[in-house]
Amino acid sequence: MIDLPLTESGRALLALAVVVVMFVMFLRERFPPEVVAIGGAAVMLVLGLVPYAEAQDALSNSAPWTIAFMLLIMGALVRTGALNAVIRFAEQHISERPVLTIVLLYGMTMSASGFLNNTPVVAVMIPIFIQLARKLNAPPSRYLMALSYLTILSGMFTLIGTSTNILVDGVVRRDGLEPFGIFEIMPLGLVVAAAGTAFMALFSRRLVPDRQSMAALLGEGRKKRKYFTEVAIPEESGLIGRPVLEVEHFRRDGVRIIDVLRGDASLRRDLGAVVLEAGDRVVLRTEVAELLTMQQSTDLRLVDKLSSVETETVEVLITPGCRLVGRSLGALRLRRRYGVYVVAAHRRNQNIGRKLDDLVVVVGDTLLLEGAPEDIARLAADMDLVDVSKPTARPFRRSHMPIAIGAFLSVVLLAALDVAPIMALAAVAVAVLLLTRCIDSDEAFTFIDARLMAMIFGMLVVGAGLDAAGAVQLIVDAVAPWLQDLPPLAALFGVYFLGLVLTELLSNNAVAVIFTPIAVNLAHALGHDPRPFAVAVMFSASVAFATPIGYQTHMMVYGPGGYRFSDFLRMGIPMDIVTGVVACLTIPLIWPL
């Protein structure tokens, strides 16, 4: 490690410069957040800004391990069908009382998100709400943003409701403050959730316009049966030498060109430049009537193996843990491996239909797949894709459900009684779940988002570096004089809304790790109790609604709801203000300043 000959203030400024560069890289998104976090931690170590011993202590922080154990427990609840009970309820009542079903489903979702990681909860609920929207002849956009918002609000009911809460608690413990109880934040969480829910009920229809999903925008109706058809260009064909996109057979309303195969090569990357040659095979999606017409043409020859394969178009969501994340669609070779084509993709406010092979998949993407139902189902199972059109059907270990529920409730109750730390209780619960085969170990560990864990550990090291280099104290010394003469409540508002702005732009977990020690030290410098300031960071780093990048569940509903970035601004900014003001006014009533 490099031992730089710097003064104390020089070391502090250098540490701040590293963090500023990291924040810029977070915003530009050229590298995934976990890569930026690990890179920042490595720079801190190389420059000697964080001693090795303190970096090691950061990696032994109980917070990320608690998050990992709780994700494993969540996996067992999913595998045993505990969450599937919600799906069965919806299927039984969706036709009779759709409106009442939506209200009850929102309530069930909030109850689950108060104790479980909200990412898998949202992944389970998206297909259900899309089905409900169809029953009501309403666009999914009317319900999916509210689904994401409500899971965020209810995640603040308990300490284990979100990873951010656990991280703030871990930083507080490291700084020598009393740890949070599992239900300590519930009164504040209920008040903020009530305010946010009331605001949504009154104004969501006015602020969020109806949007259509990618499948609807691209006109992918399901009323007529469609088939994959592979037609070969024979030696004597009059189509040889003609651009494929100008062939009359392929330009009809019921026909879509999916690919052109020349030998083993796929030419779909640039169909506009493809000129047909003898032996080329053109993969089409076509209706039965057009299929029969092509059979009569002497310029084409149907290839038997695909001529009768009925296809469907399915919209799938890329969630954390999906095996496609970080890989380009071309490198995945889905056509050869599964017989499935990606015909379009949606990312944020953009439908992508060209150069799909170059697209690197990220969490929150929505892909429009074309293929035989059984092939798409096989791909979805292998790659952990979520079909947003319907709930996923799979076998559950229902006989183990009481064990999974019992293990989870034991963690909650024993933590509430302060019998042992949450991490220890969760570790024991995971051991019980694995030993009783509620979930196999191979499947269990797919519920842990390795990218999330890498980012958390990286940011913990960066946070330790800021503290060790004196950057935290430098910030506090610079800010404290400006806040010294303000009322304590004004300082609390300042801390909350600064944390909120950072969360809207950056990762919520990164903000929790970096900003918590600054808020705690600032409270000490101003002569205030640091606990309410830590709570302000906890809520501001989670209760963020204004941008889809502020929280992972926003990205998950972005594509299926067909939203635009501006939709989140219109609804989210007022939500941020309402929930932030309510939180800041309520915090001193529970934790006096």
Protein Blocks (a to p, Z undefined) as FASTA:
>chain_A
ZZddddfklmmmmmmmmmmmmmmmmmnomacfklmmmmmmmmmmmnopacfklmmmmmmp
mklmmmmmmmmmmmmmmmnommmmmmmmmmmmmmmmmmlmmmmmmmmmmmmmmmmcfklm
mmmmmmmmmmmmmmnopafklmmmmmmmmmmmmmmmpmklpmklmmmmmmmmmnopacdd
fklmmmmmmmmmmmmmmmmmmmmmmmmccdddfklmnopafkbccddddddddfklckgo
pafklpmklmpmkbccfbdcehjbcfklmmmlpccdehiacdddddfklmmmmmmpckbc
cdfklmmcccddddddddehiakgopafklnommmmnopacfbdcehjaccfehklmpcc
dehiacdddddfklmmmmmmmnopacfkbccdddddfklmmmmmmmmmmmmmmmmnomac
fklmmmmmmmmmmmnomacfklmmmmpcfklmmmmmmmmmmmmmmmmnommmmmmmmmmm
mmmmpcfklmmmmmmmmmmmmmmmmcfklmmmmmmmmmmmmmmmnopafklmmmmmmmmm
mmcckbmklpmklmmmmmmnopafklmmmmmmmmmmmmmmmmmmmmmmmmcZZ
